[in-house]
Amino acid sequence: MTLERFCRQYGEQLDPPNLSFPPSTSLLSPSIQSTLYNRLFNDTTVWPQPPIPYQTRVLKTLIARIEEAIADPEEDEITDALLEKWTSLLSHPKPDPLKQAQQLTYISYTAPTPFPGASSPFSSSSQEEDKARTILTSESRGLILASGTTGFRTWEAALHLGTYLSTTAAGSALITGNRVIELGAGTGFVSLFCAKYLGPRRIVATDREPALVDCMVDCAARNEVDATKGGMFEAGIWEWGMPVGVSSSVPAMDNQTNNEEAVFDVALGADLIYDTDLIPLLVSTIDALFTTHKIKQFVISATLRNEDTFQAFLNACEQNGLKTDRIPFESPAPEHQTGFFHSTSIPISIYQITK
Ligand SMILES: C[S@@+](CC[C@H](N)C(=O)[O-])C[C@H]1O[C@@H](n2cnc3c(N)ncnc32)[C@H](O)[C@@H]1O
């Protein structure tokens, strides 16, 4: 798993200091070097490729580690393919750091392998059966705020929710066969994964930012889940507080009409509680999902950066007659993660909200 884990982490563009490089001794093996070249650096076989500066940083560390491990220069060496790639990376002009931070790239996320002992519909004994479930998004990992939205990267709460949905029976049961809507979906990571692997009857990812919706539509096609081409995924603009459907793919629905298209079973949200000013709007929107769109539960994953902010959200739910229950799920510590890699240094909790 060491090599596989490293390749998955590279695909998710983890910060190089957080990458789990294979042990130096195994790096000396020409076949390991060749596998690394073909899985990470070969222009003709690897897509999507991380930005050039990221590739350069990782290959630099890799070469340094191989050099350190070389005991007998007559016997051990760095393969030509890796050295040629290194020369080619160095020949690229240095990009402007600001432009680079704003540039969106495709990122390939791999779902974690279910943990030993976990009750999961995806447990498997053989590696062959454990076919990697990957999903592509378009984002900039380093971007925190751009064009007034925080949605141009996938946040830890989404990766945590993805881990829950992809590795537990209870998580996948939330999606399979259901009509699902996601609020503030950002890159669409959670909904794209659900659409591709968890068999929803329908899944609609929404956000208020049109550029994010465009990215989600593009990624839906690349992940082959686009509803216009027979898949289950739709994306649309939805600004909380407005009726859904004002400008999204979801038709508007008021209390008088019974529009099946606007009825959902489950709603999802990740990292939506970061600003106390947004709480009244968010809670009234969740309430509308129950009353107007008939959802039976709202599942929200929250990074608990500020206890007061989160408590204000729970209080607002209670005042609106919404019941909140914490789902007892913890992501494994980073050193035990096998996919959807994320930090657990700030606690993340998933809540089920019902009415
Ligand atoms: C911190 S990001 C989380 C994105 C994604 N769920 C994730 O966890 O990676 C918050 C998202 O909520 C969206 N958002 C914030 N306020 C909103 C509003 N009033 N209506 C709709 N979307 C909103 C933002 O555009 C952004 O994509």
The ligand as an ORCA input file, in Angstrom:
! r2SCAN-3c Opt
* xyz 0 1
  C     -16.257     26.788      2.531
  S     -17.003     26.538      0.980
  C     -17.414     24.837      1.047
  C     -17.462     24.232     -0.310
  C     -17.672     22.709     -0.313
  N     -18.925     22.342      0.313
  C     -16.529     22.022      0.399
  O     -16.669     21.685      1.584
  O     -15.476     21.831     -0.218
  C     -18.630     27.295      1.178
  C     -19.461     27.249     -0.094
  O     -20.755     27.781      0.195
  C     -21.149     28.652     -0.861
  N     -22.063     29.674     -0.286
  C     -21.767     30.577      0.681
  N     -22.838     31.345      0.920
  C     -23.824     30.919      0.097
  C     -25.177     31.323     -0.138
  N     -25.710     32.341      0.530
  N     -25.897     30.658     -1.053
  C     -25.348     29.620     -1.729
  N     -24.083     29.189     -1.578
  C     -23.327     29.834     -0.675
  C     -19.841     29.261     -1.348
  O     -19.921     29.756     -2.692
  C     -18.879     28.086     -1.221
  O     -18.834     27.310     -2.396
*
